[in-house]
Amino acid sequence: MERPKLIGVHAGFLFLAFACGCYNAKQERSQTKPAPNWRQLNIVVVTVDTLRADHLGCYGYTKINTPSVDRLAEKGTLFESAVCQVPITPPSHASMFTGTYPGVHQVRNVGGFSLEGSHPVLAKMLQDRGWRTAAFVGSAVLSRTTGLHQGFQIYDDKMGTTEAGDDSAERPAALVVDKALEWLSKQTDQAPFFLWVHIYDPHAPYNPPLPFKRQYAKLPYDGEIAYVDRELGRLFDAIESKFPLEKMLLTVLADHGEGLSEHGEATHGVFLYDSTLRIPWVMAGPGVPHRRRVQNQARTIDLLPTLVDLLGGKLPSACQGTSLVPAFSGEEVNSTFSYAESLIPKIDMGWAELRALRTTKWKYIRAPKPELYDLENDPQELVNVVEQHRGEAEKLEMQLRDLTLTGPDKPEEIRSKTVSAETERQLRSLGYVSAGSRRHLVLDGKGIDPKDRIQILQLLEEATTHQKKTAPLRRIRLLEQGLKETQPIARSIFCSERATRSIGETRRLSACTDRELNSRSVRAASSMLELPGSAGARA
C-alpha cells in the first residue's frame, strides 16, 4: 500500500518532531525497556462516546442523575475546559493514546485509516514495562482495523451477531462492563494492569433501555447517559472492592461531544464548535488532588503525558501533548493552543474541510468564510467577531500555519485505504458513509463552506434518522431533494445502510410509490438506497 505523501499537516507535525530530535522508532524501542522507577499503579481509562460535559451533574447539569461520575469527581480532579482534537471516534482515541495530533498519527476519519506500528502508544509502553493490558470496546468503529489494538494483550472488539446472523456493529454498556469485570476478576497483585473500557451508548440514535427510556422519555440523549452512569457504577464498585485505591489511577473522558442541533448540527463530525469539541474529563488516584477543578485548557493529546507523569515515567519524544499534573497545584501548563480538524465535509460531502485553533479566550476556525469567537464572553459561539478582531484572527491563522504547515498555497494530501466488505457494512450500519474504497484527497481548504449547507445537513438528518420519526414517503422525497441539491453528499448518504434502515416498510412502499410519487424518481432513489427488492439492491 502506498504511503501518504509527507505534505501539509503530516509533514508539518513530523517536521516539528524531527526538529526536536524525536520520532525515532529505534530510539522509542530502546526507551520502552522495563524501568524500575515507573510507579506500579493500576490504570483504568474509560472513554464514553459522544458525551457532552454540560450533560453531567458534576458539570452543573440539573436534568440528569449521574452519581457514579459525580462521585469520581468528588474523589479527584475535574477539568473544566477539556477539548478533543477531532469530533470523530477513531482519530480522537488515536490522539489520546499517542499524545499526537491527527497530522502525525494519520488516523483522520472512520474507515480507511489505521494507526501504524511506528507510533508509540500508551498500551505498548505499559506492556513493555510489565503491565497486563486489556481493552473492551463498544462499537465496531474501534475495531482492530483502526490499529488501536497495539499493545493490548486482549482487545475485545467482538460485538456479537444480529438476528439476521450478521456481525453486529455495537453492543450496550452492560455487555462491555460485563466483559471488563470478567477480566478484572482474574487479575492479581502480581503485576499492574492497564484497562481501557469504551462505552458507545450515548451515540445516536438515542434509545436507552428501561427504566431510563421511561424516566427520560423527553430527553433520550440524557437517558442514554444516565444508563451509562449506572453501568460505570458497577465497574467502579467492582474495582474498589478488589483493588486498593492507593494503587489505582482512574480516568473518565469522552472522545467528543454532540451537536444536539446547535449550530444546525444534530450529531457530530462536521463542525468544530464546542458543542462537539468540549468533553468531560475526570480523574482520581495517587497524585491527583481531591475535589479540584482545573481551569486550564486540557486536550486529548494531554492524556498520555499526564498518565505517564503520574507514573513517574519518561515521555516518548514524539509526544505533542503536555502533562497536566502541574495544573493540579495551580501552575500554568503549556496547553494554550489546541488544534482541531474536521475532514468529513471534504471526505463525505466534497465541501471544504475545517481546521481550528482554540485557546481559553478565542476560537478561530479556518473555513472559506473564517470564524472567530470570544469564548469568554460568547461561550455558545453565536457571534462571529472576525471582522471586529481581524488582528486576532490573523495572529491565530499564522499560529495555525506554523503548527500545521498548511495554508492557501500549502495543501495536504491524504490517502485512505480499502476496508473489507464486512467492515464497510458495519460502519455503514452505524451511519458512517466514507468507509469503502481507497481514495486520494487534496486538503486545500477550497470548496463550499459547510455552514452554507446547514439546510442540507438538516434535510438528511430528517430523512435518515429514526429519532425524527419521519414518514417513509417523506423520507423518500427528502432524499430525492438532497440528490438534486448536493450530488456528492447525496450519493454517499443514500448508499448508507443507515438510510436503508430508516426508510423501513419497504414492501409497502414499493406497492404505493408508483401511485404517489413520480415512478422514475422513486426508482432512482430506491436504487441508490439499495432497498430490498429494488433494482439496486445487493444480493
C-alpha positions as CSV (number, residue, x, y, z in Angstrom):
1,M,0.0,0.0,0.0
2,E,1.4,3.4,-1.0
3,R,2.0,5.7,2.0
4,P,0.6,9.2,2.1
5,K,2.9,11.9,0.8
6,L,4.5,13.9,3.5
7,I,2.7,17.1,2.6
8,G,0.8,19.6,4.7
9,V,-0.2,18.7,8.2
10,H,1.6,15.3,8.2
11,A,4.8,16.9,7.1
12,G,4.4,19.8,9.4
13,F,3.9,17.8,12.5
14,L,6.7,15.4,11.6
15,F,9.0,18.3,10.9
16,L,8.3,19.6,14.4
17,A,9.1,16.2,15.8
18,F,12.3,15.8,13.9
19,A,13.3,19.4,14.8
20,C,13.2,18.3,18.4
21,G,15.4,15.3,17.6
22,C,12.4,12.9,18.1
23,Y,10.2,10.4,16.4
24,N,12.9,7.8,16.1
25,A,11.3,4.3,16.2
26,K,14.5,2.6,17.3
27,Q,15.0,5.2,20.0
28,E,11.5,4.6,21.2
29,R,12.0,0.9,21.4
30,S,15.1,1.4,23.5
31,Q,13.2,3.7,25.8
32,T,10.5,1.1,26.5
33,K,12.6,-1.4,28.3
34,P,11.4,-2.2,31.8
35,A,12.3,0.6,34.2
36,P,12.0,0.2,38.0
37,N,11.4,3.9,38.5
38,W,7.9,3.7,37.0
39,R,5.3,3.6,39.8
40,Q,3.5,0.2,39.7
41,L,-0.1,1.6,39.6
42,N,-3.1,0.0,38.0
43,I,-4.7,2.2,35.3
44,V,-8.3,2.3,34.2
45,V,-9.3,4.6,31.3
46,V,-13.0,4.8,30.4
47,T,-13.9,6.6,27.2
48,V,-17.6,7.4,26.7
49,D,-18.6,8.1,23.1
50,T,-20.5,11.3,22.2
51,L,-20.7,12.6,25.8
52,R,-21.1,16.3,26.4
53,A,-19.6,17.8,29.5
54,D,-22.6,20.0,30.1
55,H,-24.9,17.0,30.4
56,L,-23.3,15.6,33.6
57,G,-24.2,16.6,37.2
58,C,-20.6,17.3,38.1
59,Y,-20.5,20.0,35.4
60,G,-23.7,21.7,36.7
61,Y,-26.4,19.9,34.7
62,T,-29.6,19.5,36.7
63,K,-31.8,17.5,34.4
64,I,-29.9,14.2,34.9
65,N,-28.8,11.9,37.7
66,T,-25.1,10.8,37.2
67,P,-24.0,9.7,40.7
68,S,-21.1,7.5,39.6
69,V,-19.2,10.1,37.6
70,D,-20.1,12.8,40.1
71,R,-18.7,10.7,42.9
72,L,-15.5,10.2,40.9
73,A,-15.2,14.0,40.5
74,E,-15.6,14.4,44.3
75,K,-12.7,11.9,44.8
76,G,-10.4,13.5,42.2
77,T,-10.0,16.3,39.7
78,L,-12.3,17.7,37.1
79,F,-11.1,19.6,34.0
80,E,-13.5,22.5,33.2
81,S,-12.1,23.2,29.8
82,A,-11.3,19.9,28.2
83,V,-11.5,19.5,24.4
84,C,-10.8,16.9,21.8
85,Q,-8.8,17.2,18.6
86,V,-11.3,15.6,16.2
87,P,-15.0,15.2,16.8
88,I,-14.8,11.6,15.4
89,T,-14.2,8.5,17.4
90,P,-11.1,6.8,15.9
91,P,-9.0,9.9,15.4
92,S,-9.9,11.2,18.8
93,H,-8.8,8.0,20.5
94,A,-5.6,7.9,18.5
95,S,-4.7,11.3,19.8
96,M,-5.4,10.2,23.3
97,F,-3.2,7.1,23.2
98,T,-0.3,8.6,21.2
99,G,-0.3,12.1,22.6
100,T,-0.1,13.4,19.0
101,Y,-2.3,15.4,16.6
102,P,-4.0,13.7,13.7
103,G,-1.5,15.1,11.2
104,V,1.1,12.8,12.9
105,H,-0.8,9.7,13.7
106,Q,-2.7,10.0,10.4
107,V,-6.0,8.4,11.7
108,R,-8.1,11.0,10.0
109,N,-11.6,9.6,9.8
110,V,-13.7,6.4,10.2
111,G,-12.8,3.6,7.9
112,G,-9.8,3.6,5.6
113,F,-7.3,5.0,8.2
114,S,-5.2,2.9,10.6
115,L,-2.6,3.7,13.2
116,E,0.7,2.4,12.0
117,G,3.0,0.4,14.3
118,S,5.8,3.0,14.3
119,H,3.9,5.3,16.7
120,P,4.5,5.0,20.4
121,V,1.1,4.2,22.1
122,L,0.3,4.1,25.8
123,A,-0.7,0.4,25.9
124,K,2.6,-0.7,24.2
125,M,4.6,1.5,26.5
126,L,3.0,-0.1,29.5
127,Q,3.0,-3.6,28.2
128,D,6.8,-3.4,27.6
129,R,7.2,-2.4,31.2
130,G,5.3,-5.3,32.6
131,W,1.7,-4.1,32.7
132,R,-1.0,-6.5,31.8
133,T,-3.2,-4.8,29.2
134,A,-6.8,-5.3,28.0
135,A,-9.4,-3.3,26.1
136,F,-13.1,-3.8,25.7
137,V,-14.8,-1.6,23.1
138,G,-18.5,-1.0,22.5
139,S,-18.5,-0.4,18.7
140,A,-17.0,-1.7,15.5
141,V,-15.9,1.8,14.8
142,L,-13.0,1.0,17.1
143,S,-12.3,-2.5,15.7
144,R,-8.6,-3.6,15.5
145,T,-8.6,-2.4,11.9
146,T,-8.1,1.1,13.3
147,G,-4.7,0.0,14.7
148,L,-5.7,1.0,18.2
149,H,-5.3,-2.6,19.4
150,Q,-1.5,-2.2,19.5
151,G,-0.1,-3.1,22.9
152,F,-3.2,-4.7,24.2
153,Q,-2.8,-8.4,25.1
154,I,-6.6,-8.7,25.0
155,Y,-8.5,-6.5,22.6
156,D,-12.2,-7.5,22.7
157,D,-13.9,-5.9,19.7
158,K,-16.5,-8.7,19.1
159,M,-19.9,-7.2,19.1
160,G,-21.9,-10.4,18.7
161,T,-24.4,-11.1,15.9
162,T,-27.7,-9.7,14.8
163,E,-30.9,-11.6,14.4
164,A,-30.1,-12.0,10.7
165,G,-26.8,-13.7,11.7
166,D,-24.5,-10.8,10.6
167,D,-21.8,-9.4,12.9
168,S,-23.3,-6.6,15.0
169,A,-21.8,-3.2,14.9
170,E,-22.2,-2.2,18.5
171,R,-23.1,-3.6,21.9
172,P,-24.6,-2.0,25.0
173,A,-22.7,-0.7,28.0
174,A,-23.9,-3.5,30.2
175,L,-22.2,-6.1,28.0
176,V,-19.0,-4.1,27.7
177,V,-18.8,-3.8,31.5
178,D,-19.6,-7.5,32.0
179,K,-16.6,-8.4,29.8
180,A,-14.4,-6.0,31.7
181,L,-15.5,-7.3,35.0
182,E,-14.8,-10.9,33.9
183,W,-11.3,-9.9,33.0
184,L,-10.8,-7.9,36.2
185,S,-11.9,-10.9,38.3
186,K,-8.9,-12.8,37.1
187,Q,-6.3,-10.1,37.9
188,T,-4.0,-10.4,40.9
189,D,-1.5,-8.1,42.6
190,Q,1.5,-9.8,40.9
191,A,1.7,-7.1,38.2
192,P,-0.1,-3.8,37.5
193,F,-2.7,-3.7,34.8
194,F,-4.0,-1.2,32.2
195,L,-7.7,-1.5,31.3
196,W,-9.4,0.5,28.6
197,V,-13.2,0.4,28.6
198,H,-15.1,2.1,25.7
199,I,-18.8,2.8,26.0
200,Y,-20.7,3.7,22.8
201,D,-24.3,4.1,24.1
202,P,-24.8,7.9,24.0
203,H,-24.2,7.8,20.3
204,A,-27.3,8.4,18.1
205,P,-29.9,7.1,17.7
206,Y,-30.8,7.6,21.4
207,N,-32.6,4.6,22.7
208,P,-31.9,4.0,26.3
209,P,-33.2,0.8,28.0
210,L,-35.8,0.7,30.7
211,P,-36.3,2.3,33.2
212,F,-34.3,5.2,31.6
213,K,-36.4,5.1,28.4
214,R,-39.4,5.9,30.5
215,Q,-37.7,8.3,33.0
216,Y,-36.1,10.4,30.3
217,A,-38.8,10.0,27.6
218,K,-38.5,13.6,26.5
219,L,-34.7,13.6,26.9
220,P,-33.5,10.3,25.3
221,Y,-29.9,11.5,25.0
222,D,-29.8,12.2,28.7
223,G,-31.4,8.8,29.3
224,E,-28.5,7.1,27.5
225,I,-26.1,9.0,29.7
226,A,-27.9,8.0,32.9
227,Y,-27.9,4.4,31.8
228,V,-24.1,4.6,31.1
229,D,-23.5,6.1,34.5
230,R,-25.3,3.2,36.2
231,E,-23.1,0.7,34.4
232,L,-20.0,2.7,35.2
233,G,-21.1,2.5,38.8
234,R,-20.9,-1.3,38.6
235,L,-17.4,-1.1,37.2
236,F,-16.2,1.4,39.8
237,D,-17.7,-0.6,42.7
238,A,-16.0,-3.8,41.5
239,I,-12.7,-2.0,41.1
240,E,-12.9,-0.5,44.6
241,S,-13.9,-3.8,46.2
242,K,-10.9,-5.7,44.8
243,F,-8.0,-3.3,44.3
244,P,-6.5,-0.8,46.8
245,L,-7.4,2.7,45.6
246,E,-4.0,4.0,46.6
247,K,-2.6,2.0,43.7
248,M,-5.3,2.9,41.1
249,L,-5.4,5.7,38.6
250,L,-9.0,6.0,37.2
251,T,-9.8,8.3,34.3
252,V,-13.2,9.0,32.6
253,L,-13.4,11.2,29.5
254,A,-15.2,11.5,26.2
255,D,-13.9,11.2,22.7
256,H,-16.1,14.2,21.6
257,G,-19.4,15.9,22.3
258,E,-22.7,16.0,20.4
259,G,-24.3,18.9,18.4
260,L,-27.9,18.4,19.6
261,S,-28.9,20.7,16.8
262,E,-26.8,23.6,18.0
263,H,-25.3,25.4,15.0
264,G,-27.5,23.3,12.8
265,E,-25.7,20.1,13.6
266,A,-27.8,17.3,15.1
267,T,-24.9,14.9,15.9
268,H,-21.2,15.5,15.3
269,G,-18.3,15.3,12.9
270,V,-18.9,18.3,10.6
271,F,-18.4,21.5,12.6
272,L,-15.7,22.5,15.1
273,Y,-17.9,24.3,17.7
274,D,-17.6,23.5,21.4
275,S,-20.8,21.6,21.3
276,T,-18.8,18.7,19.7
277,L,-15.2,19.6,20.8
278,R,-15.7,20.2,24.5
279,I,-15.6,17.0,26.6
280,P,-15.8,15.9,30.2
281,W,-12.6,14.7,31.8
282,V,-12.4,13.5,35.4
283,M,-9.6,11.5,37.0
284,A,-8.7,10.2,40.5
285,G,-5.9,8.3,42.2
286,P,-2.4,8.8,43.6
287,G,-1.1,12.2,42.8
288,V,-4.5,13.6,41.8
289,P,-6.0,16.0,44.4
290,H,-9.5,15.6,45.7
291,R,-12.3,18.0,44.7
292,R,-10.1,20.0,42.4
293,R,-11.5,21.8,39.4
294,V,-8.8,22.8,36.8
295,Q,-9.4,25.8,34.6
296,N,-6.5,25.3,32.3
297,Q,-7.4,24.0,28.8
298,A,-6.9,20.3,28.7
299,R,-6.6,18.4,25.3
300,T,-7.0,14.8,24.5
301,I,-3.3,14.8,23.4
302,D,-2.5,15.5,27.1
303,L,-3.9,12.3,28.4
304,L,-0.9,10.1,27.7
305,P,1.7,12.6,29.1
306,T,-0.4,13.2,32.2
307,L,-0.7,9.5,33.0
308,V,3.0,8.8,32.3
309,D,3.9,11.8,34.5
310,L,1.8,10.3,37.4
311,L,3.6,7.0,36.9
312,G,7.0,8.8,37.1
313,G,7.9,7.7,33.6
314,K,9.6,9.3,30.6
315,L,7.6,10.5,27.6
316,P,8.3,9.4,24.1
317,S,9.9,12.3,22.3
318,A,7.2,12.3,19.6
319,C,4.6,13.3,22.1
320,Q,3.0,16.7,21.3
321,G,0.8,16.8,24.4
322,T,1.9,18.1,27.8
323,S,1.4,16.8,31.4
324,L,-1.4,18.4,33.2
325,V,0.0,17.4,36.6
326,P,1.4,20.9,37.4
327,A,-2.1,22.3,36.9
328,F,-3.3,20.3,39.9
329,S,-1.4,22.8,42.1
330,G,-2.4,25.8,40.1
331,E,0.6,26.1,37.9
332,E,0.3,27.1,34.2
333,V,0.8,24.3,31.7
334,N,1.7,24.5,28.0
335,S,-1.7,23.8,26.7
336,T,-2.6,27.3,25.5
337,F,-3.3,26.2,21.9
338,S,-5.5,23.3,20.9
339,Y,-5.7,22.2,17.3
340,A,-8.8,20.6,15.9
341,E,-9.9,19.4,12.4
342,S,-12.9,18.1,10.6
343,L,-12.3,16.3,7.3
344,I,-15.8,14.8,7.0
345,P,-17.0,17.8,4.9
346,K,-14.3,17.1,2.4
347,I,-14.3,13.3,2.5
348,D,-18.0,12.7,2.7
349,M,-19.5,15.7,1.0
350,G,-17.0,17.3,-1.3
351,W,-17.1,20.5,0.6
352,A,-14.2,22.4,2.3
353,E,-12.6,20.8,5.3
354,L,-12.3,22.8,8.5
355,R,-9.4,23.4,10.8
356,A,-9.4,25.3,14.1
357,L,-7.2,26.7,16.8
358,R,-8.6,27.2,20.3
359,T,-7.4,28.9,23.4
360,T,-9.4,29.5,26.6
361,K,-10.2,33.0,25.2
362,W,-10.5,32.6,21.4
363,K,-11.7,30.0,18.9
364,Y,-10.5,30.6,15.3
365,I,-12.0,28.4,12.5
366,R,-10.3,28.3,9.2
367,A,-13.0,28.0,6.6
368,P,-13.9,29.6,3.2
369,K,-15.6,32.2,5.5
370,P,-13.4,32.3,8.6
371,E,-14.9,32.5,12.0
372,L,-13.6,33.9,15.3
373,Y,-15.4,33.5,18.7
374,D,-14.7,35.2,22.0
375,L,-15.2,32.2,24.3
376,E,-15.1,34.2,27.5
377,N,-18.0,36.4,26.5
378,D,-19.7,34.2,24.0
379,P,-19.3,30.5,25.1
380,Q,-22.1,29.4,22.9
381,E,-20.2,30.7,19.8
382,L,-23.2,32.6,18.5
383,V,-21.5,35.8,17.3
384,N,-18.7,35.7,14.7
385,V,-16.4,38.6,15.6
386,V,-13.8,38.0,12.9
387,E,-14.4,41.5,11.4
388,Q,-14.2,43.2,14.7
389,H,-11.0,41.4,15.7
390,R,-9.2,41.0,12.4
391,G,-5.8,41.3,14.0
392,E,-6.5,38.5,16.5
393,A,-7.8,36.3,13.7
394,E,-4.7,36.9,11.6
395,K,-2.4,36.0,14.5
396,L,-4.3,32.8,15.1
397,E,-4.2,32.0,11.4
398,M,-0.4,32.4,11.4
399,Q,-0.2,30.1,14.5
400,L,-2.3,27.6,12.6
401,R,0.0,27.8,9.6
402,D,3.1,27.4,11.8
403,L,1.6,24.4,13.6
404,T,0.3,22.6,10.6
405,L,2.4,23.9,7.7
406,T,-0.8,24.3,5.7
407,G,-2.4,27.3,4.2
408,P,-3.8,28.7,0.9
409,D,-0.7,27.7,-1.0
410,K,0.2,24.6,1.0
411,P,-2.3,21.8,0.6
412,E,-2.1,18.5,2.3
413,E,-2.6,15.2,0.5
414,I,-4.1,12.1,2.3
415,R,-4.9,8.7,1.1
416,S,-7.4,6.3,2.7
417,K,-7.1,2.6,2.4
418,T,-9.6,0.0,1.2
419,V,-11.5,-1.7,4.0
420,S,-13.1,-5.2,3.9
421,A,-16.7,-5.6,2.8
422,E,-17.7,-6.7,6.3
423,T,-16.1,-3.7,8.0
424,E,-17.7,-1.4,5.4
425,R,-21.1,-2.9,6.2
426,Q,-20.7,-2.5,9.9
427,L,-19.6,1.2,9.6
428,R,-22.4,2.0,7.2
429,S,-24.9,0.5,9.6
430,L,-23.7,3.0,12.2
431,G,-24.2,5.8,9.7
432,Y,-20.6,6.3,8.6
433,V,-20.6,6.7,4.9
434,S,-17.0,7.3,3.9
435,A,-15.8,3.8,4.5
436,G,-15.1,1.8,1.4
437,S,-12.7,2.0,-1.5
438,R,-9.3,3.7,-1.4
439,R,-9.3,7.4,-2.0
440,H,-6.8,10.2,-2.6
441,L,-7.8,13.7,-1.4
442,V,-6.2,17.1,-1.5
443,L,-7.0,19.2,1.5
444,D,-6.7,22.7,0.2
445,G,-9.5,24.5,2.2
446,K,-11.4,25.1,-1.0
447,G,-15.0,24.3,-1.7
448,I,-18.4,25.0,-0.3
449,D,-18.3,26.3,3.3
450,P,-20.2,23.7,5.4
451,K,-22.1,26.4,7.3
452,D,-23.6,27.4,4.0
453,R,-25.2,23.9,3.6
454,I,-26.8,23.6,7.0
455,Q,-30.2,23.1,5.4
456,I,-28.8,20.0,3.6
457,L,-27.5,18.6,6.8
458,Q,-30.9,19.1,8.4
459,L,-32.7,17.6,5.4
460,L,-30.5,14.5,5.6
461,E,-30.9,14.2,9.4
462,E,-34.7,14.2,9.0
463,A,-34.5,11.7,6.1
464,T,-32.2,9.2,7.6
465,T,-32.7,9.2,11.4
466,H,-35.2,7.2,13.3
467,Q,-35.2,9.8,16.0
468,K,-37.2,12.2,13.7
469,K,-40.0,9.6,13.1
470,T,-40.5,10.9,9.6
471,A,-43.0,9.1,7.5
472,P,-41.3,6.8,4.9
473,L,-42.7,8.6,1.8
474,R,-41.5,11.9,3.1
475,R,-38.0,10.4,3.7
476,I,-38.0,9.4,0.0
477,R,-38.9,12.9,-1.0
478,L,-36.2,14.4,1.2
479,L,-33.6,12.1,-0.1
480,E,-34.5,12.9,-3.7
481,Q,-34.3,16.6,-2.8
482,G,-30.8,16.0,-1.4
483,L,-29.8,14.2,-4.5
484,K,-30.8,17.2,-6.7
485,E,-29.2,19.8,-4.4
486,T,-25.9,18.2,-3.4
487,Q,-24.8,15.3,-5.6
488,P,-21.7,14.2,-3.7
489,I,-23.3,14.0,-0.2
490,A,-26.5,12.5,-1.6
491,R,-24.7,9.6,-3.2
492,S,-22.6,8.8,-0.1
493,I,-25.5,9.2,2.3
494,F,-28.1,7.5,0.1
495,C,-25.9,4.4,-0.2
496,S,-25.5,4.1,3.5
497,E,-27.2,1.2,5.4
498,R,-28.5,3.8,7.9
499,A,-30.6,5.4,5.1
500,T,-31.9,1.9,4.1
501,R,-32.9,1.1,7.6
502,S,-34.5,4.4,8.2
503,I,-36.9,4.1,5.3
504,G,-38.4,0.8,6.6
505,E,-41.6,-0.7,5.4
506,T,-40.0,-1.2,2.0
507,R,-42.5,-3.8,0.7
508,R,-45.4,-1.5,1.5
509,L,-43.5,1.4,-0.1
510,S,-42.9,-0.4,-3.3
511,A,-46.6,-1.0,-3.6
512,C,-47.6,2.6,-3.3
513,T,-44.8,4.7,-4.6
514,D,-45.8,4.5,-8.3
515,R,-49.2,5.9,-7.4
516,E,-48.0,8.7,-5.0
517,L,-44.6,9.7,-6.5
518,N,-43.1,10.0,-9.9
519,S,-42.2,6.4,-10.7
520,R,-38.9,7.3,-12.4
521,S,-37.5,9.4,-9.5
522,V,-38.7,6.8,-7.0
523,R,-36.9,4.0,-8.8
524,A,-33.7,6.1,-8.9
525,A,-33.9,6.9,-5.2
526,S,-34.8,3.3,-4.3
527,S,-31.8,2.1,-6.4
528,M,-29.4,4.5,-4.6
529,L,-30.9,3.5,-1.3
530,E,-30.5,-0.2,-2.3
531,L,-33.9,-1.1,-0.9
532,P,-34.7,-4.8,-0.7
533,G,-36.4,-5.8,-3.9
534,S,-35.3,-2.7,-5.8
535,A,-33.2,-2.7,-8.9
536,G,-30.1,-1.5,-7.0
537,A,-30.3,-4.0,-4.1
538,R,-27.4,-6.2,-3.4
539,A,-27.9,-9.9,-3.0
